[in-house]
Amino acid sequence: MMQEEANEATSVLSVYGHTIKVTEVLQDGDTLTFIIVSQKLSGTGEYHVDRTYEDFEWLQQHLYAQEDVPGLQGVIFPPLPVRPQVNASAKVMKQLGFLGLGEWQPYCKALETFLRQVAAHSILRKNKTVEVFLTSTDPPGRQKLRRNIFNRLSQAVEGLWKEGHKDVDEFFHTERDHNLVLTGHTRTAAEKFLDVVLTEQKIAVACGHFAAALHICVENGEDPEKKAFSRVCVKLSEVFDSIKKNMTSIAVNDMNTLGLALDLDSRYLEAEKEMLFRRTCKLVELENARKNAERAKPVKKNAMEEVKKAAEGEFEQICKVAKQEIVQLNQERVEMLQKNLIQWCEQQLQTAKEGADAYNQHLQAFIAMA
Amino acid sequence: MDDLQMKQLPRCLERTEPASLSAVDISTNSNGPKQDSFFDDDNEDLFAEATEEVSLDSPERDVLLSDGPSPAITPITPPTSVITPRIGNTHDDMFTHSSFDEVEEEEGGDSFDIHLSVSDPEKIGDGMNAYMAYKVTTKTSMSLFKQRDFSVKRRFSDFLGLHSKLASKYLHIGYIVPPAPEKSIVGMTKVKVGKEDQSSNEFVEKRRSALERYLMRTVKHPILLKDPDVLQFLESSELPRAVNTQALSSAGILRMVNKAADAVNKMTIKMNESDAWFEEKQQHFENLDIQLKKLHASVESLVCHRKELSVNTAQFAKSAAMLGNSEDHTALSRALSQLAEVEEKIDQLHQDQANADLYLFSELLGDYVRLISAVKGVFDQRMKTWQKWQDSQMLLQKKREAEAKLQFTNKPDKLQQAKDEIKELEGKVQQGERDFEQISKTIRKEVSRFEKERVKDFKMIIVKYLESLVQTQQQLIKYWEAFLPEAKAIS
């Protein structure tokens, strides 16, 4: 049980988390500004705020650095997308993956999802920085926090060897293995799917070129044969415009449903991985504390015992939170993937039907032209 | 090379003269190859042929590229029934059989009724001596033919041989002789070496289809259809082997023709084009040439991307399958596996669609790029004919002046000789004028035919293509409808 009852009165989110929308992105030179809208709980209207990526990072850092939240390290933090870049380099585009496509709409969607997840998280939503972020008209302070438990850099320094450290708990042992496998496969699937979408876009462009080239073939003149051939060229050009439209639609469907889903899934599994790693580090710390307590000279014994007890307490808390988080993640993943698979299928089905109709119309028109 | 082998068939080369037209050599300048080369029985030089094949100054080089290296990594299955033509067809599998093409035209009493097919490509022999033999089947009710339903075996060089004979007989009098498909060293070598991969299968199928289209275009021509060489090609069980393959390349012939034409253009005497029609048409075909080449390049790019999409879809399918296998949740796992299957099926559809793009449009445009070369060649022939007429006229003028001078000398023999020469030249001039008028008339008819056929050709291909598109979409709809319940069943 969390002992935040005391805090609850002071740190309650005043908006409906599920109404958070990133409605727009404004570009000014190299800077991107996101407009965030959310509905007030009181029912009296909306909050409109503008935020840059730095503001999102500020929020994330504050969430990481919360004090007096037992088991915080067991939380699977909603993943923030990587920093966006205007006129992104090839390396950044690869990192962004699906989020780098289509004029930042997928990116906005990802930010929106991030905020909704934070606002829905039973522990995180209580942090008042969330409220500030969503409601304050002034951009939140942007000073970097000095203390950051979850600094990625320090994790790397601590040593990757810990990743393989044997676990004491069957549940976590299984979960760590499973996460490793799943993370790899999901990332690969997301990458391969991105390749598919990019090729679909290429085909759409090529169809557009062909359609344009056909217009150049249109000949002026009264000659009936010339007119007939020109008609053929014009109609064929229309066919390829249809194909282009169809292909574009297919790519957009892919992007907005399955693409984003695979991307989110992949990032969430990474977040889970990080959490599991933190827990493992804590386990190592605990085992060291136990050893120290055992070996301690009588002078130091009490101190070491205290340290050991503290470590045990923390570890227990983390495991408790972690278990809940894992169960919840697994459930939400399945729901999210299902929802998106259904949407993907329905949208592609719709597009295919529209395509069939369009092509059929063209076909009838051509046959009638005889 | 398949056409170098002379083991099976007699080595003689028959010259057949068309009934009413005299055989006239088509190279009159020192620029072109010697006339003798047509009927030369010398051993061929493989490398000379190879050099000719890939020379950069060839106007047909662009066309060669369509036979060239394709993205070899992609598995291409032979075109399936997706692109079977809608007109009655007993064969579903386009790979080993072929499409029928039925056109009805009234030509005199005997209405045009021929079904032609080129099928059953069969590799004969081994190693570098091997070649592909094709079955050419004719079904017809026309009285021109001795039977109604018959077939023969022909190899690629036989087709080239037919084209060279027709070109030598008809090009110079203004008939647009359909060009035969291009030779391809790379493609044929793979086949000889026994490489049975997708790209060599694609090559054989492309060639088979191209040969069929070539034959159909040839017989659709009312004059060419009646040519004894054509009839012999279709009917005769054994064909005399065409020997000098250097001469047999359609590209080679057209190059010769065009080189001769270039020589004509370099001369300072410009033709007085009194006929605006010809001037306009010439420009028109120049433009068309450029446009078609652009279109062709555009389609090739599209085909390339489609093949890429097929590869990527297959890879995604694999990754989805692996993901499905590693998922704990049973229903999600199954849905992902189903997803992988759907994607595999879609991959197949992409391949079929790529084939449709390729076989229908790319090949059609390639054919027309080559045809335009033949059309331009015919216009150049007309210029040469005019030139010949003018030359005769000038010569006549000179002879008349010389004769006038001779009048005042006392050389009765020389005078008589001059008078005889003048008589002869007058005949030549008249003939020259008649030839010029005839070729102009023929070209007008041919161009009109060409433009009609062009519209028909394009329409037919487009209809086939649209049918393939519709079919693909309907298949896609089925796949998505089958997948939807699987996705819904997850939770």
Chai-1 contact restraints between the chains, C-beta under 6 A:
chainA,res_idxA,chainB,res_idxB,connection_type,confidence,min_distance_angstrom,max_distance_angstrom,comment,restraint_id
A,V181,B,S326,contact,1.0,0.0,6.0,A-B,restraint_1
A,L182,B,S326,contact,1.0,0.0,6.0,A-B,restraint_2
A,H185,B,M322,contact,1.0,0.0,6.0,A-B,restraint_3
A,H185,B,L323,contact,1.0,0.0,6.0,A-B,restraint_4
A,H185,B,S326,contact,1.0,0.0,6.0,A-B,restraint_5
A,T188,B,S319,contact,1.0,0.0,6.0,A-B,restraint_6
A,A189,B,S319,contact,1.0,0.0,6.0,A-B,restraint_7
A,A189,B,A320,contact,1.0,0.0,6.0,A-B,restraint_8
A,A189,B,L323,contact,1.0,0.0,6.0,A-B,restraint_9
A,K192,B,Q315,contact,1.0,0.0,6.0,A-B,restraint_10
A,K192,B,F316,contact,1.0,0.0,6.0,A-B,restraint_11
A,K192,B,S319,contact,1.0,0.0,6.0,A-B,restraint_12
A,F193,B,F316,contact,1.0,0.0,6.0,A-B,restraint_13
A,D195,B,N312,contact,1.0,0.0,6.0,A-B,restraint_14
A,V196,B,N312,contact,1.0,0.0,6.0,A-B,restraint_15
A,V196,B,T313,contact,1.0,0.0,6.0,A-B,restraint_16
A,V196,B,F316,contact,1.0,0.0,6.0,A-B,restraint_17
A,T199,B,E308,contact,1.0,0.0,6.0,A-B,restraint_18
A,T199,B,L309,contact,1.0,0.0,6.0,A-B,restraint_19
A,T199,B,N312,contact,1.0,0.0,6.0,A-B,restraint_20
A,K202,B,H305,contact,1.0,0.0,6.0,A-B,restraint_21
A,I203,B,H305,contact,1.0,0.0,6.0,A-B,restraint_22
A,A206,B,S301,contact,1.0,0.0,6.0,A-B,restraint_23
A,A206,B,L302,contact,1.0,0.0,6.0,A-B,restraint_24
A,A206,B,H305,contact,1.0,0.0,6.0,A-B,restraint_25
A,H209,B,S298,contact,1.0,0.0,6.0,A-B,restraint_26
A,F210,B,S298,contact,1.0,0.0,6.0,A-B,restraint_27
A,A213,B,K294,contact,1.0,0.0,6.0,A-B,restraint_28
A,A213,B,L295,contact,1.0,0.0,6.0,A-B,restraint_29
A,A213,B,S298,contact,1.0,0.0,6.0,A-B,restraint_30
A,I216,B,Q291,contact,1.0,0.0,6.0,A-B,restraint_31
A,C217,B,Q291,contact,1.0,0.0,6.0,A-B,restraint_32
A,E225,B,E451,contact,1.0,0.0,6.0,A-B,restraint_33
A,E225,B,K452,contact,1.0,0.0,6.0,A-B,restraint_34
A,A228,B,V455,contact,1.0,0.0,6.0,A-B,restraint_35
A,F229,B,V455,contact,1.0,0.0,6.0,A-B,restraint_36
A,V232,B,F458,contact,1.0,0.0,6.0,A-B,restraint_37
A,L236,B,I462,contact,1.0,0.0,6.0,A-B,restraint_38
A,V334,B,H329,contact,1.0,0.0,6.0,A-B,restraint_39
A,V334,B,L332,contact,1.0,0.0,6.0,A-B,restraint_40
A,Q338,B,I490,contact,1.0,0.0,6.0,A-B,restraint_41
A,Q338,B,S491,contact,1.0,0.0,6.0,A-B,restraint_42
A,L341,B,A487,contact,1.0,0.0,6.0,A-B,restraint_43
A,I342,B,A487,contact,1.0,0.0,6.0,A-B,restraint_44
A,I342,B,K488,contact,1.0,0.0,6.0,A-B,restraint_45
A,C345,B,W480,contact,1.0,0.0,6.0,A-B,restraint_46
A,C345,B,F483,contact,1.0,0.0,6.0,A-B,restraint_47
A,C345,B,L484,contact,1.0,0.0,6.0,A-B,restraint_48
A,C345,B,A487,contact,1.0,0.0,6.0,A-B,restraint_49
A,Q348,B,W480,contact,1.0,0.0,6.0,A-B,restraint_50
A,L349,B,W480,contact,1.0,0.0,6.0,A-B,restraint_51
A,A352,B,Q473,contact,1.0,0.0,6.0,A-B,restraint_52
A,A352,B,L476,contact,1.0,0.0,6.0,A-B,restraint_53
A,A352,B,I477,contact,1.0,0.0,6.0,A-B,restraint_54
A,G355,B,Q473,contact,1.0,0.0,6.0,A-B,restraint_55
A,A356,B,Q473,contact,1.0,0.0,6.0,A-B,restraint_56
A,A356,B,Q474,contact,1.0,0.0,6.0,A-B,restraint_57
A,Y359,B,L466,contact,1.0,0.0,6.0,A-B,restraint_58
A,Y359,B,L469,contact,1.0,0.0,6.0,A-B,restraint_59
A,Y359,B,V470,contact,1.0,0.0,6.0,A-B,restraint_60
A,N360,B,V470,contact,1.0,0.0,6.0,A-B,restraint_61
A,H362,B,L466,contact,1.0,0.0,6.0,A-B,restraint_62
A,L363,B,L466,contact,1.0,0.0,6.0,A-B,restraint_63
A,F366,B,I462,contact,1.0,0.0,6.0,A-B,restraint_64
A,F366,B,V463,contact,1.0,0.0,6.0,A-B,restraint_65
